[in-house]
Amino acid sequence: MGRTLAEKVWDEHVVRRADGEPDLLYIDLHLIHEVTSPQAFDGLRLSGRPVRRADLTIATEDHNIPTTDLDKPIADLVSRTQVETLRRNCEEFGVRLHPMGDIDQGIVHIIGPQLGLTQPGMTVVCGDSHTSTHGAFGALAFGIGTSEVEHVLATQTVPQTKPKTMVVTVVGDLRDGTSAKDLVLTLIAQETTGGGQGYIVEYRGDAISALSMEARMTICNMSIEWGAKAGLIAPDEKTFDFLHGREHAPRGVDWDAAVEHWRSLATDDDAAFDKEVVLDAAAVEPFVTWGTNPGQGAPLSADVPSPEDFAEPNQRVAAQRALEYMGLTAGTPLRDIAVDTVFLGSCTNGRIEDLRTAAALIEGRRVAGSTRMLVVPGSVRVRLQAEQEGLDVIFKQAGAEWRGAGCSMCLGMNPDQLAPGERCASTSNRNFEGRQGKGGRTHLVSPEVAVATGVLGHLAAPSDLATV
């Protein structure tokens, strides 16, 4: 029997296998940032161990940093301490760091692909759940805990129990006005936030093949949001074109050999998956979450659901709690929900393609007077590219705020936070209670829906801008 893409990459990286024990996997790329690494470095220090492969380890500052006043010290003491601790640790242990002010600084899951560090067939780990992003390149990429971060730093390996495999086949074509974000939010709502638990998921089908690399990263980024261990897409010509010529990509004869190997990673025709899910891309509409987890979502054309609409008792209870926290009434058309803030950015939708799409929609229009819109590039290089193309001017002329690179309002660990009760349409990946600030209310959307919402002041689809 043939093997799946995930099984091929997994098997190539097994260092040790024994009955009744997890497999020990070799790690090709270890990404770190300021939030989950301090205790891991302390553990190395206490045990007198060095970083085993500093050349396969790269650090950046992203979660805690501000996106304004970049020439000033970080005002928040906790954030400043975490960033300064990362700098000291990287200097002591010889780890390459891209700090604030560095041209290659940015969100960890954006700079990996940007630098060509993320490549097909690799194992990639980070103390961050959205490491699944890198699976868009055919890499086996997953988040790890702090103790595992220390284990990888010390040994360049990590013990893992091999998950089951699942394939999500997306048939047909996405309709105009819909995007990868709408697709993955639809999938999560269909399969629930636990639907992928225990699986490595491979995404394939005509709709997936048609996506750009940046859109594929959006899909894989949110694999964790429906419980999957990791999400992968088989490498193809788009993958190779994206990587060719990047700083850390192979060159010359090494490039040719790499591509030949990368082509061999595709799932064999006779491979068997443990589970298959089919999704019709043509049925996908502009989508939005109404609740407090990524699975509580619906097409924008729908109304806020009632708890009584759910068959399972736990789902009814969760819906009731979500409506109370979100300040919503069942039966309200989703398009009637006014928002205070729009956030365009994050490792889900903070790439240059996202900014280009948003700028094209907002050009010649204005953000609604009662709405604040933050546009935050995912990396310094994304910001510089956007400014070279004049996208920053378009956003600023529309009344949006143009910020520096970082995680920003994706999570409440930096100054970009919601006030209690403030409602936000966000292109990020999580809408948990308090995720964007204590008491903040988050609706997950695509960049296109974010722009329409910002212009109209309420949840809206791109088609709603036709008369504006």
Secondary structure, DSSP 4 states (H G I P E B T S, - for coil): ----HHHHHHHHTEEE--TTS-EEEE-SEEEE-TTTSHHHHHHHHHHTPPPTTGGGEEEE--SS--SS-TTS--SSHHHHHHHHHHHHHHHHHT-EEE-TT-TT-B-HHHHHHHTT---TT-EEEESSGGGGGGGGGT-EEEE--HHHHHHHHHHSEEEEPPPEEEEEEEES-PPTT--HHHHHHHHHHHH-TTTTTTEEEEEESHHHHHS-HHHHHHHHHGGGGGT-SEEE----HHHHHHHTT-TTS--HHHHHHHHHHHHTTSPPTT---SEEEEEEGGG---EEE-SSSTTSEEETTSBPPPGGG-SSHHHHHHHHHHHHHHT--TT-BGGG-B-SEEEE-HHHH-SHHHHHHHHHHHTT----TT-EEEE--SBHHHHHHHHHTTHHHHHHHTTPEE--SS-GGGSSSSS--PPTT-EEEESSS---TTTTSTT-EEEE--HHHHHHHHHHSBS--GGGGGG-
